[in-house]
Amino acid sequence: MLLCSHLQAGTLLTILLSVAHGSFLPGSFNLTLYRQMPALYQVDDYDLCLDNTSGSYCMVYVEIEPNASSTLWHLIDTVSRDSKHRFRHDVVLRGVCLEHCIRTLNDSSGALERYEGRGVQDEQLSTYFMMVHRRPADADDRRLYSELVNSCLNLEFSQKFSLRVSSQIEYCVSADNHLELDTLDLVAYTVGIAIVLLALCSSTYDYCISNADSRQPPDNFYRKPPKSRKQQLLTSFSLARNYYRLTEPHTTDFARDLSFFDGFRTIGVVLVILAHTLMVFMTAAIENPEYYEQFIYSFWSSVTQNGHVAIQIFFVMSGFLLYVDFTKRQLVNPKSDTLECIAVYFRLFFYRYFRLIPSVLALILFNGTVLVRLQDGPFWRHLTEPERVFCRTKWWKNVFFVTNHMMEHSCSHQTWYLGADMQLFELFLIVLVISKKHPRLVKPIYVTLMTLAVGVPAILTYALKLEAVYHISPETYRFLFFRHADTFIQMYPTFYTNLSGYLLGFVCGHLYLSQRSKAAVLRGQLKYELAMWLLVPAALLILFSGYTFIYYDFAKPSIWLAVYAGLYKNLWVLICAGFVFLMCCKVGGITYAFCTLPVFRPLARISFQAYLWHLVVLRVVTGYLRQPTHVSTVFLICHVISALVLSLFVAFLMALLLEYPLGEVLRCMLKPRTIKKDIKTEIQMAGAQSAA
């Protein structure tokens, strides 16, 4: 539950004491004084402004200029300096209707004093706005209206707050200004129509051959593989056949043993959508920013802020699946020659790459074309234009799965996980090939990797003077790209700080195969059941341990911060590995039964698509806002539920129309022997590596 610690204080003396201490502490928080500051977001009526065919509406970035003689400025400055927990209140966004602006200036012409301002000081943001909002009319709008808008805003701030401002127009929208279709837009619509037509034609063909085969019911017909390679290709886009692929039960002992992965993947996607809903609404227009600020000060914030380590469970599952699948198929052994080892490596790598890349390309194409046309509103371009621009210019980061090392000015930031996971897959596939060909090297390689898994985060934290744990501050992602987030950039998405997930997944895979070969039964044994339940308080202890580092600032570099950074993620991975191994052995009682519920099976199979598309859904859910909205716990819960339902619906469509059909085409292109032996297990469990 989200908590707010609004404690009252009395008078202006509170502000002065806060200034003296250099921070606006939660114990001195006073909502009445807080609300005296200019609102972070304030907009004119968008629809009324553009109701006139000559109307123009501008979204404006505003910096409040320092004024040492103003008590209000001291309050603004004091709150803004606590960048770890609070928004910068000296930086605001305004939506300005130009007609209203002109009328206001005309009515106040006698009292208006010309003031040009010092200019916007934040060069990073200024450059970012110029880079993102670069439609043909944007440069002209800035040139024509900058002085007018700046005069309006200075008039408003001088009358209301006795303060001066400098501003920069992000973009302007006119009633008669529409985004023209270009070649890429036409490609996107053509591809979309082609996929729908393929699905209709393939479904019709499948239905016709099902009628021709009257010996079995339609349900059984769609569940059975096609009789020939030609039929396999022609029915690959069949909606009915792909629906049954989504819902069919697990058919192998291995898949049934790992049916709890379905629960893990589904719950994981829910947690990701929850976290990203909180983050996206920190970038959206809200009228009560103190909700987030006071929550970050609360003890419970450590669960959400430090909870990002939960994503490690997906690296553990990926490593587990890779190890078990590779080992069971005996793709490499000590007698394998070098060329055979290289061939195995590239065959597995390219198969996995071509399984993932069509869905990634579909997301990039949609974000670069269709997304921006879905809605309008004062904040719509603010939320969607970065995706349109960067998906058109930086698409190669996603295609080559390097987004995790190039987060700045990237398209679809959530694909950092795919980049990290792909790089770990490549590294540990090499480890597997070497260790299977040279078994004596297994222990030295594993010890080296574990040493790096602990040592690399610790060394980076100390050498680069990073925080002990990554936590997102209110300003980190406010303008839809990561700012002042060195700890995040260096420690969160990089593959070399996530080595332990795959490594302990390998260990779990080895233990699972060993236990299964011995036919040992661990379920019901007290020590194993007790170990399962002890993992829960251990996980909570790790989550809560980050509170100290979120609440307080510490001098850097610090050896103790480095030690904590090196241990806390790896301890969490160890707990995740414990859960995976014990549940493989069906230990866990009611928890195991819950995670293996049949309802999770289809949800897990669309979890990859849900992960890819949930941020598109969140942009649509938040982008319609015409005015700043009041955020509350119930409000966020409702939006989490709506975003989850919509994300699963979109994921279902994309899995049915794109992921499963193209996966079937890929299998059809392989040799029959490979279809039956080499990739069956991977196909059944393929979503796990991508459902973070």
Salt bridges, closest charged atoms under 4 A:
ASP44 OD2 - HIS100 ND1 3.90
ASP47 OD2 - ARG626 NE 3.01
GLU63 OE1 - ARG118 NH2 3.87
ASP77 OD2 - ARG81 NE 3.21
ASP82 OD1 - HIS85 ND1 2.97
ASP90 OD2 - ARG88 NH2 2.93
GLU113 OE1 - ARG164 NH2 3.29
GLU116 OE2 - ARG114 NH2 3.55
ASP122 OD2 - ARG483 NH2 2.56
ASP138 OD2 - ARG381 NH2 2.82
ASP140 OD1 - ARG143 NH2 3.31
GLU147 OE2 - ARG114 NH1 2.59
GLU156 OE2 - ARG94 NE 3.99
GLU156 OE2 - LYS160 NZ 3.78
GLU170 OE1 - HIS133 NE2 3.05
GLU170 OE1 - HIS382 ND1 3.16
ASP182 OD2 - ARG392 NH1 2.68
ASP185 OD2 - ARG373 NH2 2.88
ASP185 OD1 - ARG392 NH2 3.41
ASP206 OD1 - ARG241 NH2 2.85
ASP213 OD1 - ARG215 NE 3.22
ASP213 OD2 - LYS227 NZ 3.95
ASP253 OD1 - ARG256 NH2 2.74
ASP253 OD2 - ARG516 NH2 4.00
ASP257 OD2 - ARG516 NE 3.31
ASP257 OD1 - LYS586 NZ 2.91
ASP262 OD2 - HIS250 NE2 2.90
ASP262 OD1 - ARG265 NH1 3.64
GLU287 OE2 - HIS630 ND1 3.49
GLU290 OE2 - ARG35 NH2 2.50
GLU293 OE1 - ARG86 NH1 3.08
GLU293 OE2 - HIS89 NE2 2.96
ASP325 OD2 - ARG329 NH1 2.40
ASP376 OD1 - ARG626 NH2 2.84
GLU385 OE1 - ARG135 NH2 2.82
GLU385 OE2 - ARG381 NH2 3.69
GLU385 OE2 - ARG388 NH1 3.68
GLU387 OE2 - ARG619 NH2 3.95
GLU408 OE2 - HIS409 NE2 3.73
ASP421 OD2 - ARG352 NH2 2.36
GLU467 OE1 - LYS84 NZ 3.61
GLU467 OE2 - LYS556 NZ 3.45
GLU475 OE2 - ARG478 NH1 2.62
ASP553 OD1 - LYS84 NZ 3.19
GLU664 OE2 - ARG245 NH2 3.31
GLU664 OE1 - ARG667 NH2 2.27
ASP678 OD2 - ARG347 NH1 2.94
